[in-house]
Amino acid sequence: MTDRDPPSGPRAETTADHPPDSPHDALFRALLADPRDAGTVLLEQLPPEITRHLSETPPRLVDGSFVDPALRGTTSDRLYAVTLTDTRPAFLYVLLEHKSRPDPRTPLQILGYMLRIWERHVGRDTAKLACLPPILPLVLYHGRARWRVPTSVLDCLDMDDSLRPLVQDLRYTVRDLGRMPPESLSTVPHIRAVLMALRLGTGDDAPLERLVEIVAALPDDSLLERQVVHYIVRVIGRLTKADWRRVAALAKPDREDTMVSLAAQEWRAEGRVEGRAEGTVESVIMILEARFGPVDPHLRAHLATLTVEHLQPLVARAATIDSPDALFEGGGSS
């Protein structure tokens, strides 16, 4: 260790306190769980003008998330401490956007996350304010719509061009995975397979031959294999059990039964969650009908779209509100 080692990193809300909210998040974390894979992803996805400043010291994961809790269903993040070629420390901040369309707020959100990282890095040691490590943000996006959001807060400012040189340019890099040819995603087969799987997160149907290609590239009996199988089962709604058996037989004929078993675990888990959600919806409706009479069909339909986490607080709320219209007031899902 030297006085120029990567920064120890700020304390953030831990992943244990805030478990992954989505299959996208779980797959993203599995891909970056191996430090070697994380280093490869960063080197391949960041532009050369950044990577040429990175030393050969592997990036070190800083535990925690800086994303707003309300956004954790659609956004995941990872923070890495790195050493630059001039021996100074820096942070690489990776944001994975799961939304189907780019979020216009991304430049401001990233600016806010960078501020949190710096604030927690400094803590009470104000001397660190004179030597803050630079933060290099990378956005990985795999939605349907093309990314057209500015990659710098500077581009969002309404001002005369003569003022622009006077404003610091905080720019981030975006990699639109859905627009990249599969072969350019990564030179490492299993990393390329995971990034190809993420592209399925738009909900579109995937050709079985593409699924075979993805699954065949995964290391046997690995965390990535399990997470990719669970991800495919959860995000491809029209994938039948017969389809999956064909994929397993073609991709890994010697592990066909194991692959089918992995998918079956996810199907059973989904069934349990859906059953809990349906039961909670019925509880809310029963309380509302007992107090106010028949429930509006539109309200029924909306309740059916909510997760168990969103539904559970509504059970108690249904017993105290003055009318069904007030069910979602005061911070509930709407």
C-alpha positions as CSV (number, residue, x, y, z in Angstrom):
1,M,0.0,0.0,0.0
2,T,1.2,3.5,-0.8
3,D,-0.2,7.0,-0.1
4,R,-1.5,6.8,-3.7
5,D,-3.4,3.6,-3.4
6,P,-7.1,3.6,-4.6
7,P,-9.4,5.5,-2.1
8,S,-11.0,3.3,0.5
9,G,-14.3,4.6,-0.7
10,P,-17.3,6.2,1.0
11,R,-19.8,4.3,3.1
12,A,-23.1,3.9,1.3
13,E,-26.2,2.0,2.0
14,T,-25.2,-1.6,2.0
15,T,-26.5,-4.2,-0.4
16,A,-27.4,-6.4,2.5
17,D,-29.8,-3.6,3.7
18,H,-31.2,-3.2,0.3
19,P,-31.3,-6.5,-1.6
20,P,-31.6,-6.5,-5.4
21,D,-35.1,-5.4,-6.5
22,S,-35.0,-6.8,-10.0
23,P,-33.6,-9.6,-12.2
24,H,-31.6,-6.9,-14.0
25,D,-29.9,-5.9,-10.8
26,A,-29.2,-9.5,-9.8
27,L,-27.7,-10.3,-13.2
28,F,-25.6,-7.1,-13.2
29,R,-24.2,-7.9,-9.8
30,A,-23.4,-11.5,-10.8
31,L,-21.5,-10.2,-13.9
32,L,-19.4,-7.9,-11.8
33,A,-18.9,-10.3,-8.8
34,D,-15.6,-11.6,-10.2
35,P,-13.0,-8.8,-10.0
36,R,-11.4,-10.0,-13.2
37,D,-14.7,-9.8,-15.1
38,A,-15.4,-6.4,-13.6
39,G,-12.0,-5.2,-14.8
40,T,-12.7,-6.6,-18.3
41,V,-16.1,-5.0,-18.5
42,L,-14.7,-1.6,-17.5
43,L,-11.8,-1.7,-19.9
44,E,-14.0,-2.8,-22.8
45,Q,-16.9,-0.4,-22.2
46,L,-15.0,2.7,-21.3
47,P,-13.5,4.8,-24.1
48,P,-9.8,4.8,-24.8
49,E,-9.4,8.4,-23.6
50,I,-10.3,7.1,-20.2
51,T,-8.7,3.6,-20.1
52,R,-5.3,4.9,-21.2
53,H,-5.2,6.7,-17.8
54,L,-6.0,3.5,-15.8
55,S,-3.1,1.6,-14.2
56,E,-2.9,-2.2,-14.3
57,T,-4.0,-2.4,-10.7
58,P,-7.4,-4.2,-10.7
59,P,-10.4,-2.1,-9.7
60,R,-11.6,-2.6,-6.2
61,L,-15.3,-2.8,-5.4
62,V,-16.7,-0.3,-2.9
63,D,-19.7,-1.8,-1.2
64,G,-23.0,0.0,-1.3
65,S,-25.4,1.8,-3.6
66,F,-25.8,5.6,-4.2
67,V,-29.0,5.3,-6.2
68,D,-32.2,6.8,-4.7
69,P,-34.3,4.0,-3.1
70,A,-37.3,4.9,-5.3
71,L,-35.2,4.2,-8.4
72,R,-33.7,0.9,-7.4
73,G,-36.2,-1.1,-9.3
74,T,-35.0,0.4,-12.6
75,T,-31.4,1.4,-11.8
76,S,-28.4,-0.4,-10.4
77,D,-25.0,0.9,-9.6
78,R,-21.4,-0.2,-8.7
79,L,-18.6,1.9,-7.5
80,Y,-14.9,1.0,-8.0
81,A,-11.7,2.5,-6.6
82,V,-8.9,2.5,-9.2
83,T,-5.4,3.8,-9.5
84,L,-4.5,6.1,-12.4
85,T,-1.2,5.7,-14.4
86,D,0.1,8.8,-12.5
87,T,-0.5,6.8,-9.3
88,R,-3.3,9.0,-8.1
89,P,-6.6,7.5,-7.0
90,A,-9.9,7.7,-8.8
91,F,-13.4,6.2,-8.7
92,L,-15.2,4.5,-11.6
93,Y,-19.0,4.7,-11.1
94,V,-21.1,2.3,-13.2
95,L,-24.8,2.8,-13.6
96,L,-27.0,0.2,-15.2
97,E,-30.3,1.7,-16.6
98,H,-33.1,-0.9,-16.9
99,K,-35.7,1.5,-18.2
100,S,-37.2,0.9,-21.7
101,R,-36.5,4.5,-22.5
102,P,-33.6,6.8,-21.5
103,D,-34.4,8.9,-18.4
104,P,-34.0,12.6,-19.3
105,R,-33.0,13.2,-15.6
106,T,-29.8,11.0,-16.0
107,P,-27.3,14.0,-16.2
108,L,-28.7,15.5,-13.0
109,Q,-29.0,12.1,-11.3
110,I,-25.4,11.3,-12.0
111,L,-24.3,14.7,-10.7
112,G,-26.2,13.9,-7.5
113,Y,-24.6,10.4,-7.1
114,M,-21.2,11.9,-7.7
115,L,-21.9,14.5,-5.0
116,R,-22.9,11.7,-2.6
117,I,-19.8,9.7,-3.4
118,W,-17.5,12.7,-2.7
119,E,-19.4,13.6,0.5
120,R,-19.1,10.1,1.9
121,H,-15.4,9.9,0.8
122,V,-14.7,13.1,2.7
123,G,-16.7,12.3,5.8
124,R,-15.5,14.6,8.6
125,D,-12.0,14.9,7.1
126,T,-12.4,18.3,5.3
127,A,-8.7,18.1,4.3
128,K,-9.8,15.6,1.7
129,L,-11.7,18.4,-0.1
130,A,-8.4,19.7,-1.5
131,C,-7.6,16.4,-3.2
132,L,-10.9,14.7,-4.3
133,P,-10.4,11.6,-6.5
134,P,-12.0,12.2,-9.9
135,I,-15.2,10.2,-10.6
136,L,-15.5,8.7,-14.1
137,P,-19.2,7.7,-14.7
138,L,-20.2,4.9,-17.1
139,V,-23.9,4.3,-18.0
140,L,-24.8,0.9,-19.4
141,Y,-28.3,1.1,-21.0
142,H,-30.3,-1.7,-22.7
143,G,-33.7,-0.2,-23.4
144,R,-35.7,-0.2,-26.6
145,A,-35.5,3.5,-27.4
146,R,-32.2,5.0,-28.7
147,W,-30.2,7.0,-26.1
148,R,-30.7,10.7,-26.9
149,V,-30.1,12.2,-23.5
150,P,-27.2,14.7,-23.1
151,T,-24.1,13.1,-21.6
152,S,-23.1,16.3,-19.7
153,V,-25.0,18.6,-17.4
154,L,-23.3,21.4,-19.5
155,D,-25.4,20.4,-22.5
156,C,-28.5,20.9,-20.4
157,L,-27.7,24.5,-19.4
158,D,-29.5,27.4,-21.2
159,M,-26.7,29.9,-21.7
160,D,-24.7,31.9,-24.2
161,D,-21.9,29.9,-25.9
162,S,-19.3,32.4,-24.6
163,L,-20.1,31.2,-21.0
164,R,-19.6,27.5,-21.8
165,P,-15.8,27.5,-21.3
166,L,-16.4,29.0,-17.8
167,V,-18.5,26.0,-16.7
168,Q,-16.9,22.8,-15.7
169,D,-17.9,19.9,-18.0
170,L,-18.9,16.9,-16.0
171,R,-19.4,14.3,-18.8
172,Y,-20.2,10.6,-18.5
173,T,-19.9,7.8,-21.0
174,V,-22.9,5.8,-22.2
175,R,-22.9,2.4,-23.9
176,D,-26.2,1.6,-25.6
177,L,-25.9,-2.2,-25.5
178,G,-29.0,-2.7,-27.6
179,R,-27.4,-0.9,-30.5
180,M,-24.1,-2.7,-30.4
181,P,-23.3,-5.8,-32.6
182,P,-23.1,-8.8,-30.2
183,E,-19.4,-9.4,-31.2
184,S,-18.5,-5.9,-30.0
185,L,-20.0,-6.4,-26.5
186,S,-17.0,-8.2,-25.2
187,T,-14.1,-10.4,-26.3
188,V,-14.7,-12.7,-23.4
189,P,-17.5,-15.3,-24.3
190,H,-19.2,-15.4,-20.9
191,I,-19.2,-11.7,-20.4
192,R,-20.6,-11.2,-23.9
193,A,-23.3,-13.8,-23.1
194,V,-24.4,-11.9,-20.0
195,L,-24.5,-8.5,-21.9
196,M,-26.5,-10.3,-24.6
197,A,-28.9,-11.6,-22.0
198,L,-29.3,-8.0,-20.6
199,R,-30.5,-7.0,-24.1
200,L,-33.4,-9.3,-23.6
201,G,-34.7,-7.2,-20.7
202,T,-36.9,-5.1,-23.1
203,G,-39.4,-7.9,-23.0
204,D,-39.2,-8.6,-26.7
205,D,-39.3,-12.2,-27.9
206,A,-35.9,-13.8,-28.3
207,P,-35.0,-16.3,-31.0
208,L,-34.3,-19.7,-29.4
209,E,-30.9,-19.8,-31.3
210,R,-29.9,-16.6,-29.5
211,L,-30.8,-18.1,-26.1
212,V,-28.8,-21.2,-27.1
213,E,-25.8,-19.0,-27.9
214,I,-26.0,-17.2,-24.6
215,V,-26.5,-20.3,-22.4
216,A,-23.7,-22.3,-24.2
217,A,-21.1,-19.6,-23.3
218,L,-21.8,-19.6,-19.6
219,P,-19.4,-21.5,-17.2
220,D,-21.0,-24.7,-15.9
221,D,-22.3,-24.6,-12.3
222,S,-21.4,-21.0,-11.8
223,L,-23.2,-18.0,-10.3
224,L,-23.5,-16.5,-13.7
225,E,-25.1,-19.6,-15.1
226,R,-27.8,-19.6,-12.4
227,Q,-28.4,-15.8,-12.6
228,V,-28.7,-15.8,-16.4
229,V,-31.2,-18.7,-16.4
230,H,-33.3,-17.0,-13.7
231,Y,-33.1,-13.7,-15.7
232,I,-34.2,-15.4,-19.0
233,V,-37.1,-17.1,-17.3
234,R,-38.2,-13.8,-15.6
235,V,-37.9,-11.4,-18.5
236,I,-39.1,-13.5,-21.5
237,G,-42.8,-13.8,-20.8
238,R,-43.6,-16.1,-23.8
239,L,-40.8,-18.7,-23.1
240,T,-42.5,-22.0,-22.5
241,K,-41.1,-24.9,-20.6
242,A,-40.9,-26.9,-23.8
243,D,-38.9,-24.0,-25.4
244,W,-36.5,-23.9,-22.5
245,R,-35.9,-27.7,-22.6
246,R,-35.0,-27.3,-26.3
247,V,-32.6,-24.5,-25.4
248,A,-31.0,-26.6,-22.6
249,A,-30.6,-29.6,-24.8
250,L,-28.9,-27.7,-27.6
251,A,-26.7,-25.4,-25.4
252,K,-25.6,-27.9,-22.7
253,P,-26.8,-31.5,-23.7
254,D,-24.8,-33.0,-20.8
255,R,-26.5,-30.6,-18.3
256,E,-30.0,-30.6,-19.8
257,D,-31.7,-31.8,-16.6
258,T,-29.8,-29.4,-14.4
259,M,-30.7,-26.4,-16.7
260,V,-34.3,-27.4,-16.7
261,S,-34.2,-27.7,-12.9
262,L,-32.7,-24.2,-12.5
263,A,-35.6,-22.8,-14.6
264,A,-38.2,-24.7,-12.7
265,Q,-36.9,-23.2,-9.4
266,E,-37.6,-19.7,-10.9
267,W,-41.0,-20.7,-12.2
268,R,-42.0,-22.0,-8.8
269,A,-40.7,-18.8,-7.1
270,E,-42.7,-16.6,-9.5
271,G,-45.8,-18.7,-8.8
272,R,-45.4,-18.1,-5.1
273,V,-44.9,-14.3,-5.5
274,E,-47.9,-14.1,-7.9
275,G,-50.0,-16.0,-5.4
276,R,-49.1,-13.7,-2.5
277,A,-49.8,-10.6,-4.7
278,E,-53.2,-12.0,-5.7
279,G,-54.1,-12.7,-2.1
280,T,-53.1,-9.2,-1.0
281,V,-55.1,-7.6,-3.8
282,E,-58.2,-9.5,-2.6
283,S,-57.6,-8.4,1.0
284,V,-57.5,-4.7,-0.1
285,I,-60.6,-5.2,-2.2
286,M,-62.5,-6.9,0.6
287,I,-61.8,-4.1,3.0
288,L,-62.8,-1.4,0.5
289,E,-66.0,-3.2,-0.4
290,A,-66.9,-3.7,3.2
291,R,-66.5,0.0,3.9
292,F,-67.6,1.6,0.6
293,G,-69.4,-0.9,-1.6
294,P,-68.4,-2.3,-5.0
295,V,-64.9,-1.4,-6.1
296,D,-64.4,0.4,-9.4
297,P,-63.1,-1.9,-12.2
298,H,-60.3,0.5,-13.0
299,L,-59.1,0.4,-9.4
300,R,-59.2,-3.4,-9.5
301,A,-57.1,-3.5,-12.6
302,H,-54.6,-1.1,-11.2
303,L,-54.2,-3.1,-8.0
304,A,-53.5,-6.2,-10.1
305,T,-50.4,-4.5,-11.6
306,L,-48.7,-3.8,-8.2
307,T,-46.1,-5.8,-6.5
308,V,-46.5,-7.4,-3.1
309,E,-44.2,-4.7,-1.6
310,H,-46.5,-1.9,-3.0
311,L,-49.7,-3.8,-2.0
312,Q,-48.9,-4.6,1.6
313,P,-49.1,-1.0,3.0
314,L,-52.4,-0.6,1.2
315,V,-54.1,-3.2,3.4
316,A,-53.8,-1.0,6.5
317,R,-54.5,2.1,4.5
318,A,-57.8,0.7,3.1
319,A,-59.0,0.4,6.6
320,T,-58.4,4.1,7.5
321,I,-59.1,6.2,4.4
322,D,-62.3,8.3,3.9
323,S,-62.9,7.1,0.3
324,P,-61.4,4.7,-2.2
325,D,-60.0,7.7,-4.1
326,A,-57.6,8.3,-1.2
327,L,-56.0,4.9,-1.4
328,F,-52.9,6.1,-3.2
329,E,-52.6,9.5,-1.6
330,G,-49.7,10.2,0.7
331,G,-46.9,8.4,-1.1
332,G,-48.7,5.2,-2.2
333,S,-48.2,3.6,-5.6
334,S,-50.2,5.3,-8.3
